[in-house]
Amino acid sequence: MLQDPDNPYEEWEDTVWASSRAMAQSKCELIASQFPLTEVINVTQATKTPSKDGTYKFICWFRAEVISYDSNTKIDN
């Protein structure tokens, strides 16, 4: 989730294969959880015909807050 929606952000997308939109949403949320300050803004179905294994292609749309570091920012390791 974004900390400050007024900060600059970038949007990006990724694809997942799932048997339903709900399953695709879950997979998209899992992807977003692996990146700091990232949220899923939409999930759209890209194919209407299922693949051989019965899944459909979905597109996950993400928004990530841009984290910028300046010379005054201290990063602890």
Secondary structure, 3 states (H helix, E strand, C coil): CCCCCCCCEEEEEEEEEECCHHHHHHHHHHHHHCCCCEEEEEEEECCCCCCCCCCEEEEEEEEEECCCCCCCCCCCC
